[in-house]
Amino acid sequence: MPETDGLYAFQFFFQKTDLLINFLVILVGIAFGNLRIKGVGFGSSGVLIAAMVAGYFWQFEPVTILQDLGIVLFLLSVGLEAGPSFFRAFRQHAREYIVNVLALLAIAGVTVVAIVVATGVPMGIGLGLFAGSFTSSPALISALQFSPDEQVIFGYGVAYPFGLLGVILFITVAVKLLRRQVAEELNAHSDVHTAVYKVNNADYNGRLIRDLDVLTENDVVVSGVLRDLSMLPAGGNTPILVGDVIRLEGRAEDVERVGPALGEEIQESFDENAELDTRSIAVENLSVVNRSLSDLGIRLRYNVSLTRVVRSNVEFVPRHDLTLEYGDVVVAVGTPYQLDQLELFLGHEHHTVQRRVDIGSLAATLFLAFAIGGVIIPIPTLGQFSLGLAGGALVSGLIFGHFGHIGNFIGRFPRNATAVLKEFGLALFFVQVGLETGQSFVDALDAQAIYYAFYAVAFAVVPMAGSFLVGHYLLRIPISECFGVICGGMTFTPGLDIIRQVDSSERPVVAYSSVYPVSLILVIVLVQGMHLAIASLRAF
């Protein structure tokens, strides 16, 4: 080092790396996607937007192998999540939900094919418009397997904000117009009545909730206890004292019998403070299925209050002899820690679910994905057929997710672990595609984009309107549940927040969750079907 005036001159060098750029874009994109305006934001697509901006201004080179890895991780995780319920969904009680979501996707497919063929829109742009109007990442990835990246991303980028706005406006306006009918359906549908009583009967002073025969004999539950301005968890071991304010839930006639026996009804709000929470938990643990609540000892083991069970669109008060079925939604009240433990017991502690991601099992699912994707089948007159990386990953995830395990390899991981893998894979994929298409997207913007925006709104609103007509008027699905199916069919979670403004019960959520895993898979198949239909019609 040369010395100047007794000081050493240091030089600092920094080497630009592809990985550095990729993860910087991911970091910026996630921050942008997490921005919310009234609960709505770009989510995972924020990474794509950030990558397109970086690609336009700095022309970074994408890394192909990261794009392939991202596709595999994302679709593998989609398959793993959908596998346990995908095939079962067609055999369960909510068949009308499945029929309704099939109608939604069929109307969407016909609308897209008709407009694309009639207007001469390039196929890649048309498929991208569909993916953007449905705000569906699986549809985008599927479309990119068949058409040029530039066209698909252009269509997706144009359609996404207009599709998002069209869905929100449609649901908001429809819910407001149908608010009265929704209220009538709720009043006629729900068997659960809630009332608040102040305990003044000394005969029950100091007795535990589990020992109150007046509750079990009438199928009424205590869902909350207010004592000295503090909320207490209403578990089996919670004592009832004179002066307590308690909330009772059950059928109206049962509550009216039990309440006066304990005390007097009072007309005041009964809001839980921050110490207690209410959570809806789906029963997925096969070890608790077909066992009664008394046999499982949930109230005593976790000291929570079970207020309702939702099954096949019907909510009811859980009796001690109630037998849980797969897919039931249990509504529980307790502290966050207690509810976390209960959720692990009912929904996550499956004998085939690991508390952590098993690396050997993950390697096995990836190996099967690459093996299936690499199979090439020669078909006479049509040429060679292969599922490719995307199809292989999806099929591998469905197989492992459905069976739970193959040999010693586990196919069901904790939901948060699968969610991380899915979001990480999607981010890797979006970065590469965004860097590659950022420049071409801006260059392609012209007056024609106005028409594309109109098509995007049509691709979103027409299937929603058609699905609502089929679901509500033909299949007789209640309005709020019908919109739950629509949001699940479009994998559009923010729509649930709008629906729950008029129906705060679990029914829209149950409808959404019943079709969501099915829709994730069917929308990928739909894109492939639209590609074949458009290509065939244009060949004539």
Legacy VTK file of the C-alpha trace (Angstrom):
# vtk DataFile Version 3.0
C-alpha trace
ASCII
DATASET POLYDATA
POINTS 540 float
0.000 0.000 0.000
1.407 3.473 -0.831
1.792 5.748 2.177
0.789 9.443 2.035
1.428 11.796 4.960
1.671 8.872 7.289
-1.714 7.415 6.213
-2.398 4.327 4.197
-4.653 4.701 1.155
-7.279 1.986 1.131
-9.304 1.007 -1.915
-12.735 -0.598 -1.637
-14.000 -2.920 -4.356
-17.525 -4.355 -4.654
-18.384 -7.150 -7.044
-21.895 -7.139 -8.486
-23.488 -10.566 -8.354
-26.693 -11.912 -9.847
-27.842 -13.240 -6.484
-27.355 -9.846 -4.868
-29.536 -8.190 -7.501
-32.199 -10.894 -7.308
-32.654 -10.703 -3.571
-32.522 -6.917 -3.524
-35.384 -6.868 -6.030
-37.269 -9.434 -3.931
-36.797 -7.305 -0.822
-38.042 -4.133 -2.534
-40.910 -6.007 -4.214
-42.141 -7.571 -0.983
-42.105 -4.183 0.736
-44.130 -2.705 -2.124
-46.533 -5.641 -2.248
-47.222 -5.373 1.490
-48.564 -1.845 1.097
-52.319 -1.887 1.642
-55.090 0.554 0.749
-58.256 -0.446 2.585
-56.911 -3.957 2.903
-56.056 -4.368 -0.783
-52.568 -4.467 -2.245
-50.446 -6.145 -4.898
-49.175 -8.901 -2.591
-46.744 -11.262 -4.285
-47.133 -9.398 -7.572
-45.198 -6.524 -5.989
-42.035 -8.514 -6.708
-42.976 -8.749 -10.375
-43.585 -4.999 -10.571
-40.261 -4.204 -8.865
-38.444 -6.597 -11.205
-40.054 -5.021 -14.286
-38.962 -1.560 -13.123
-35.422 -2.844 -12.544
-35.435 -4.570 -15.921
-36.557 -1.402 -17.696
-34.074 1.017 -16.130
-31.013 -1.180 -15.647
-31.496 -4.158 -18.019
-30.307 -6.784 -15.543
-29.923 -10.282 -16.942
-32.309 -12.954 -15.589
-30.997 -16.266 -14.233
-32.815 -19.084 -16.002
-32.110 -21.772 -13.430
-33.660 -19.595 -10.686
-36.759 -19.201 -12.822
-37.076 -22.976 -13.212
-36.467 -23.518 -9.496
-39.108 -20.914 -8.661
-41.715 -22.616 -10.874
-41.027 -25.998 -9.305
-41.131 -24.762 -5.696
-44.308 -22.766 -6.252
-46.323 -25.438 -8.048
-44.990 -28.207 -5.797
-46.231 -26.249 -2.769
-49.584 -25.618 -4.448
-49.935 -29.361 -4.975
-48.905 -30.166 -1.402
-51.473 -27.710 -0.016
-54.281 -28.836 -2.302
-53.521 -32.557 -2.197
-55.232 -33.435 1.122
-58.578 -31.929 0.074
-58.506 -31.761 -3.730
-59.882 -35.219 -4.466
-61.944 -35.329 -1.266
-63.711 -32.100 -2.230
-65.576 -33.870 -5.034
-66.996 -36.426 -2.583
-67.962 -34.195 0.331
-71.274 -32.557 1.109
-70.617 -29.214 -0.588
-71.029 -30.563 -4.109
-73.026 -27.486 -5.075
-69.935 -25.400 -4.290
-67.849 -27.454 -6.691
-70.531 -27.252 -9.377
-70.681 -23.495 -8.907
-66.923 -23.019 -9.198
-66.901 -25.238 -12.282
-69.562 -22.945 -13.758
-67.406 -19.921 -12.885
-64.343 -21.311 -14.631
-66.354 -22.606 -17.618
-67.932 -19.177 -18.175
-64.494 -17.578 -17.822
-63.018 -19.972 -20.386
-65.790 -19.372 -22.922
-65.585 -15.587 -22.435
-61.818 -15.482 -22.892
-61.782 -17.748 -25.941
-64.670 -15.883 -27.597
-63.167 -12.413 -27.108
-59.611 -13.439 -28.050
-60.714 -15.222 -31.226
-63.250 -12.553 -32.245
-60.918 -9.582 -31.703
-57.681 -11.164 -32.907
-55.852 -10.474 -29.657
-52.515 -12.352 -29.625
-52.897 -15.581 -27.685
-50.162 -14.769 -25.181
-51.688 -11.393 -24.375
-55.135 -12.953 -24.084
-53.972 -15.601 -21.606
-52.044 -12.943 -19.701
-55.176 -10.772 -19.545
-57.083 -13.691 -18.063
-54.414 -14.371 -15.438
-54.290 -10.696 -14.503
-58.067 -10.284 -14.348
-58.256 -13.258 -11.961
-55.145 -11.984 -10.106
-54.005 -15.597 -10.316
-50.308 -16.485 -10.110
-50.925 -20.172 -11.013
-52.747 -19.050 -14.166
-49.832 -16.774 -15.056
-47.277 -19.528 -14.639
-49.416 -21.895 -16.685
-49.809 -19.324 -19.492
-46.049 -18.788 -19.656
-45.592 -22.445 -20.574
-47.365 -21.927 -23.910
-46.772 -18.352 -25.074
-43.929 -15.809 -25.326
-43.047 -14.310 -21.967
-43.297 -10.740 -23.273
-46.889 -11.154 -24.451
-48.113 -12.943 -21.331
-46.494 -10.502 -18.903
-47.789 -7.540 -20.903
-51.339 -8.880 -20.711
-50.967 -9.705 -17.023
-49.528 -6.289 -16.194
-52.285 -4.413 -18.006
-55.101 -6.551 -16.618
-54.041 -6.909 -12.984
-55.098 -3.469 -11.640
-58.300 -3.405 -13.709
-59.200 -6.969 -12.775
-58.539 -6.173 -9.124
-60.706 -3.060 -9.291
-63.454 -4.831 -11.246
-63.721 -7.672 -8.720
-63.800 -5.307 -5.737
-66.429 -3.030 -7.305
-68.614 -5.942 -8.412
-68.649 -7.585 -4.992
-69.101 -4.262 -3.170
-72.026 -3.122 -5.312
-73.680 -6.552 -5.346
-73.399 -6.963 -1.582
-74.916 -3.519 -0.976
-77.782 -4.143 -3.381
-78.509 -7.547 -1.853
-77.930 -6.597 1.787
-81.604 -7.088 2.741
-81.794 -10.547 1.167
-78.553 -11.526 2.915
-80.006 -10.452 6.275
-83.147 -12.489 5.650
-81.095 -15.563 4.764
-78.998 -15.176 7.893
-82.048 -14.921 10.122
-83.570 -18.013 8.551
-80.358 -20.020 8.437
-78.649 -19.659 11.777
-79.759 -21.754 14.751
-77.321 -20.026 17.081
-78.674 -17.369 19.442
-76.500 -15.224 21.701
-77.562 -13.511 24.925
-75.772 -11.892 27.872
-76.757 -12.644 31.489
-75.579 -11.488 34.881
-75.247 -14.369 37.346
-77.238 -13.810 40.568
-78.261 -17.366 41.483
-76.206 -18.297 44.560
-76.785 -22.011 43.882
-74.266 -21.825 41.039
-71.715 -19.665 42.865
-68.225 -21.183 42.618
-69.239 -24.123 40.427
-67.113 -25.005 37.403
-68.600 -24.622 33.935
-68.087 -28.330 33.296
-70.279 -29.164 36.305
-73.249 -27.042 35.237
-75.781 -29.652 34.136
-78.175 -26.912 33.096
-75.801 -26.158 30.194
-75.191 -29.693 28.928
-78.845 -30.689 29.247
-79.897 -27.814 27.003
-76.983 -27.690 24.547
-75.941 -24.204 25.609
-72.344 -23.062 25.965
-70.687 -20.233 27.860
-68.524 -18.408 25.308
-67.201 -15.690 27.603
-67.010 -14.609 31.252
-66.601 -10.968 32.255
-65.436 -10.489 35.851
-64.186 -7.252 37.370
-63.881 -5.697 33.911
-61.576 -8.534 32.808
-62.353 -11.254 30.300
-61.746 -14.856 31.334
-61.490 -17.901 29.069
-64.729 -19.877 29.391
-63.180 -23.340 29.698
-64.394 -26.337 31.638
-62.242 -25.401 34.635
-63.515 -21.811 34.821
-65.674 -21.186 37.939
-68.852 -19.108 37.775
-69.302 -16.515 40.539
-72.259 -14.376 41.517
-71.874 -11.040 39.734
-70.174 -12.507 36.659
-71.443 -11.384 33.274
-71.602 -14.382 30.954
-72.397 -14.823 27.295
-74.545 -17.830 26.376
-74.812 -19.331 22.905
-77.263 -21.943 21.665
-80.710 -22.244 20.163
-82.962 -19.363 21.166
-85.376 -21.527 23.169
-82.522 -23.278 24.993
-80.810 -20.019 25.914
-84.124 -18.642 27.166
-84.420 -21.638 29.517
-80.850 -21.603 30.793
-80.343 -17.852 31.173
-83.074 -17.134 33.751
-81.889 -20.115 35.800
-78.470 -18.492 36.165
-79.487 -14.871 36.504
-81.017 -11.939 34.651
-80.545 -10.896 31.046
-78.809 -7.585 30.521
-78.645 -5.437 27.413
-75.046 -4.388 27.067
-72.148 -5.042 24.721
-69.887 -7.951 25.474
-66.630 -7.209 23.700
-63.571 -9.338 24.260
-60.442 -7.457 25.216
-57.049 -8.063 23.694
-56.371 -11.036 25.966
-58.944 -13.286 24.304
-59.452 -14.154 20.704
-61.968 -16.018 18.571
-60.642 -18.417 15.962
-62.150 -20.725 13.370
-60.164 -23.955 13.123
-60.616 -26.539 10.375
-60.458 -30.159 11.547
-57.763 -31.893 9.484
-56.111 -34.170 12.026
-57.240 -37.695 11.169
-56.496 -38.851 14.703
-59.379 -36.735 16.069
-61.870 -37.467 13.286
-64.852 -39.632 14.338
-64.140 -38.991 18.039
-66.507 -37.105 20.340
-65.703 -33.854 22.128
-66.036 -35.545 25.516
-63.651 -38.284 24.418
-61.115 -35.715 23.219
-61.546 -33.577 26.340
-60.883 -30.374 24.403
-62.537 -27.990 26.845
-60.660 -29.402 29.829
-57.351 -29.994 28.063
-57.005 -26.540 26.517
-59.367 -24.520 28.744
-61.059 -22.913 25.745
-64.700 -22.367 24.957
-66.095 -24.106 21.880
-68.968 -21.903 20.749
-69.959 -23.311 17.360
-69.255 -26.018 14.833
-69.884 -25.406 11.135
-70.564 -28.434 8.969
-71.977 -28.484 5.459
-73.018 -24.823 5.673
-74.905 -25.333 8.946
-73.685 -23.973 12.274
-74.738 -25.477 15.594
-73.774 -25.578 19.246
-71.282 -28.383 19.983
-72.693 -31.022 22.349
-70.339 -33.067 24.486
-71.224 -36.170 22.448
-70.648 -34.470 19.080
-68.407 -36.515 16.793
-65.982 -34.449 14.728
-65.765 -34.995 10.996
-62.985 -34.107 8.589
-63.456 -30.549 7.357
-65.557 -29.354 10.302
-64.876 -25.767 11.336
-64.664 -25.387 15.114
-65.122 -21.856 16.495
-63.211 -21.464 19.767
-62.646 -18.622 22.225
-59.522 -18.403 24.381
-56.123 -16.814 24.700
-53.906 -16.761 21.594
-51.595 -19.368 23.143
-54.474 -21.711 23.991
-55.912 -21.346 20.495
-52.510 -22.008 18.940
-52.275 -25.260 20.884
-55.828 -26.236 19.938
-55.129 -25.480 16.277
-52.082 -27.714 16.367
-54.205 -30.473 17.877
-57.175 -30.235 15.511
-55.608 -29.040 12.313
-51.850 -29.534 12.254
-50.822 -32.413 14.489
-51.623 -35.005 11.853
-49.765 -38.261 12.104
-48.361 -37.475 8.660
-47.543 -33.833 9.390
-44.086 -32.905 10.554
-43.477 -29.953 12.864
-40.650 -28.993 10.562
-39.833 -29.520 6.918
-38.200 -32.905 6.495
-35.358 -32.313 4.042
-35.289 -35.919 2.874
-39.004 -35.830 2.128
-38.674 -32.490 0.343
-35.891 -33.972 -1.779
-38.148 -36.942 -2.585
-40.999 -34.684 -3.737
-38.600 -32.673 -5.891
-37.090 -35.829 -7.376
-40.549 -37.106 -8.282
-41.423 -33.705 -9.765
-38.380 -33.708 -12.046
-38.915 -37.380 -12.925
-42.565 -36.880 -13.913
-41.776 -33.662 -15.774
-39.016 -35.369 -17.743
-41.193 -38.183 -19.120
-41.847 -37.759 -22.844
-44.759 -39.659 -24.382
-44.971 -39.871 -28.187
-48.569 -39.412 -29.379
-49.430 -40.350 -32.968
-50.240 -37.355 -35.202
-49.782 -34.954 -32.266
-46.092 -35.451 -31.625
-44.381 -35.700 -28.265
-46.178 -34.862 -25.011
-44.571 -33.976 -21.686
-45.848 -32.369 -18.502
-42.613 -30.415 -18.166
-41.278 -28.911 -14.960
-44.537 -27.159 -14.078
-46.792 -30.152 -14.617
-44.375 -32.550 -12.932
-44.135 -30.358 -9.830
-47.917 -30.000 -9.585
-48.576 -33.733 -9.984
-45.841 -34.629 -7.483
-47.306 -32.234 -4.922
-50.814 -33.611 -5.412
-49.632 -37.191 -5.001
-47.641 -36.573 -1.829
-50.261 -34.207 -0.426
-53.108 -36.644 -1.038
-51.491 -39.753 0.422
-49.669 -37.919 3.219
-46.646 -40.134 2.953
-45.041 -42.560 0.522
-42.881 -45.071 2.321
-40.827 -43.178 4.864
-41.180 -39.875 3.017
-43.627 -37.348 4.432
-45.906 -35.404 2.089
-47.523 -32.950 4.498
-45.515 -30.184 6.090
-46.641 -27.415 8.442
-48.706 -24.832 6.609
-46.345 -21.990 7.395
-43.411 -23.977 5.970
-45.309 -24.798 2.775
-46.431 -21.176 2.506
-42.821 -19.982 2.763
-41.696 -22.381 0.043
-44.565 -21.267 -2.188
-43.933 -17.546 -1.734
-40.179 -17.985 -2.113
-40.601 -19.933 -5.337
-43.040 -17.361 -6.697
-40.651 -14.520 -5.829
-37.741 -16.223 -7.610
-39.895 -16.783 -10.669
-41.302 -13.234 -10.727
-37.845 -11.661 -10.509
-36.546 -13.473 -13.575
-39.664 -12.836 -15.653
-39.821 -9.197 -14.583
-36.165 -8.502 -15.396
-36.629 -10.064 -18.827
-39.870 -8.284 -19.781
-39.582 -4.860 -18.113
-38.291 -3.124 -21.232
-40.686 -4.821 -23.655
-43.687 -4.056 -21.431
-43.123 -0.298 -21.619
-42.339 -0.428 -25.329
-45.596 -2.289 -26.025
-47.829 0.233 -24.260
-50.036 2.024 -26.791
-53.658 2.960 -27.386
-54.533 -0.716 -27.805
-53.937 -1.165 -24.088
-57.215 0.684 -23.432
-59.104 -2.115 -25.182
-57.103 -4.687 -23.276
-58.111 -3.040 -20.005
-61.768 -3.288 -21.038
-61.319 -6.964 -21.904
-59.714 -7.566 -18.505
-62.739 -6.141 -16.698
-65.000 -8.329 -18.818
-62.889 -11.413 -18.081
-63.417 -10.783 -14.352
-66.995 -9.493 -14.133
-68.771 -11.732 -16.673
-67.730 -15.028 -14.971
-68.600 -13.588 -11.540
-72.058 -12.507 -12.662
-72.707 -15.804 -14.428
-71.480 -17.826 -11.467
-73.715 -15.855 -9.094
-76.776 -16.470 -11.254
-76.019 -20.189 -11.478
-75.109 -20.570 -7.815
-77.884 -18.553 -6.225
-80.822 -19.078 -8.557
-80.155 -22.580 -9.892
-78.194 -24.270 -7.090
-79.971 -22.296 -4.329
-76.729 -21.329 -2.594
-77.232 -18.431 -0.126
-75.910 -15.097 -1.361
-72.982 -14.695 1.031
-71.871 -18.289 0.459
-72.177 -17.815 -3.288
-69.768 -14.887 -3.146
-67.502 -16.993 -0.931
-67.407 -19.593 -3.711
-66.693 -16.877 -6.285
-63.781 -15.480 -4.246
-62.433 -18.994 -3.732
-62.820 -19.796 -7.425
-60.840 -16.680 -8.319
-58.433 -17.239 -5.380
-59.243 -13.643 -4.396
-58.983 -13.494 -0.610
-59.629 -9.719 -0.135
-63.174 -10.264 -1.399
-63.970 -12.132 1.811
-63.465 -8.946 3.827
-66.206 -7.262 1.802
-68.601 -10.187 2.205
-68.058 -10.415 5.939
-69.308 -6.853 6.321
-72.818 -8.252 5.905
-72.231 -11.859 7.020
-69.720 -12.228 9.829
-70.406 -15.942 10.259
-68.082 -18.669 9.040
-70.298 -19.672 6.100
-68.586 -17.495 3.451
-65.199 -18.670 4.746
-66.293 -22.319 4.619
-67.523 -21.833 1.053
-64.256 -20.114 0.103
-62.063 -22.783 1.681
-64.138 -25.594 0.139
-63.306 -24.576 -3.418
-59.967 -22.765 -3.047
-57.694 -25.837 -3.351
-59.764 -27.141 -6.242
-59.602 -23.789 -8.022
-55.828 -23.573 -7.704
-55.541 -26.717 -9.786
-58.463 -26.212 -12.171
-57.365 -22.707 -13.177
-54.070 -24.184 -14.397
-55.955 -26.796 -16.403
-58.302 -24.082 -17.702
-55.409 -22.078 -19.140
-54.174 -25.149 -20.983
-57.680 -25.796 -22.304
-58.080 -22.195 -23.499
-54.717 -22.406 -25.269
-55.813 -25.508 -27.167
-59.231 -24.039 -27.970
-57.829 -20.766 -29.304
-55.163 -22.555 -31.360
-57.753 -24.949 -32.829
-60.261 -22.197 -33.725
-57.589 -20.075 -35.374
-56.389 -23.063 -37.376
-59.705 -23.236 -39.240
LINES 1 541
540 0 1 2 3 4 5 6 7 8 9 10 11 12 13 14 15 16 17 18 19 20 21 22 23 24 25 26 27 28 29 30 31 32 33 34 35 36 37 38 39 40 41 42 43 44 45 46 47 48 49 50 51 52 53 54 55 56 57 58 59 60 61 62 63 64 65 66 67 68 69 70 71 72 73 74 75 76 77 78 79 80 81 82 83 84 85 86 87 88 89 90 91 92 93 94 95 96 97 98 99 100 101 102 103 104 105 106 107 108 109 110 111 112 113 114 115 116 117 118 119 120 121 122 123 124 125 126 127 128 129 130 131 132 133 134 135 136 137 138 139 140 141 142 143 144 145 146 147 148 149 150 151 152 153 154 155 156 157 158 159 160 161 162 163 164 165 166 167 168 169 170 171 172 173 174 175 176 177 178 179 180 181 182 183 184 185 186 187 188 189 190 191 192 193 194 195 196 197 198 199 200 201 202 203 204 205 206 207 208 209 210 211 212 213 214 215 216 217 218 219 220 221 222 223 224 225 226 227 228 229 230 231 232 233 234 235 236 237 238 239 240 241 242 243 244 245 246 247 248 249 250 251 252 253 254 255 256 257 258 259 260 261 262 263 264 265 266 267 268 269 270 271 272 273 274 275 276 277 278 279 280 281 282 283 284 285 286 287 288 289 290 291 292 293 294 295 296 297 298 299 300 301 302 303 304 305 306 307 308 309 310 311 312 313 314 315 316 317 318 319 320 321 322 323 324 325 326 327 328 329 330 331 332 333 334 335 336 337 338 339 340 341 342 343 344 345 346 347 348 349 350 351 352 353 354 355 356 357 358 359 360 361 362 363 364 365 366 367 368 369 370 371 372 373 374 375 376 377 378 379 380 381 382 383 384 385 386 387 388 389 390 391 392 393 394 395 396 397 398 399 400 401 402 403 404 405 406 407 408 409 410 411 412 413 414 415 416 417 418 419 420 421 422 423 424 425 426 427 428 429 430 431 432 433 434 435 436 437 438 439 440 441 442 443 444 445 446 447 448 449 450 451 452 453 454 455 456 457 458 459 460 461 462 463 464 465 466 467 468 469 470 471 472 473 474 475 476 477 478 479 480 481 482 483 484 485 486 487 488 489 490 491 492 493 494 495 496 497 498 499 500 501 502 503 504 505 506 507 508 509 510 511 512 513 514 515 516 517 518 519 520 521 522 523 524 525 526 527 528 529 530 531 532 533 534 535 536 537 538 539
